[in-house]
Amino acid sequence: MVESGGAVVVESGGAVVVESGGAVVVESGGAVVVESGGAVVVESGGAVVVESGGAVVVESGGAVVVESGGAVVVESGGAVVVESGGAVVVESGGAVVVEAATGETDGGN
């Protein structure tokens, strides 16, 4: 978990691998920064969840790879920022889910 004010920085040659059953949760005010030459790999059954106010930043030369069965979930108010030269690669069977803000209604009553 990356808490408010915290950051995980993946430097060149480094990698964060999210295995099956694992999750990286980026809370409001937290960030995961993937620098040039760094990578975040989400394997089958793994997930990265970006909560409202949290961010994943992929700098030029950095990469986030979502393998088959893996997922990146961006909740309403969360952000994934891919700078020029950065990459998010979603392999067949992988998913990036961006949740929309929703409001409650009373059905017109």
Secondary structure, DSSP 8 states (H G I E B T S, - for coil): -B-TT-EEEE-TT-EEEE-TT-EEEE-TT-EEEE-TT-EEEE-TT-EEEE-TT-EEEE-TT-EEEE-TT-EEEE-TT-EEEE-TT-EEEE-TT-EEEE--------TT-
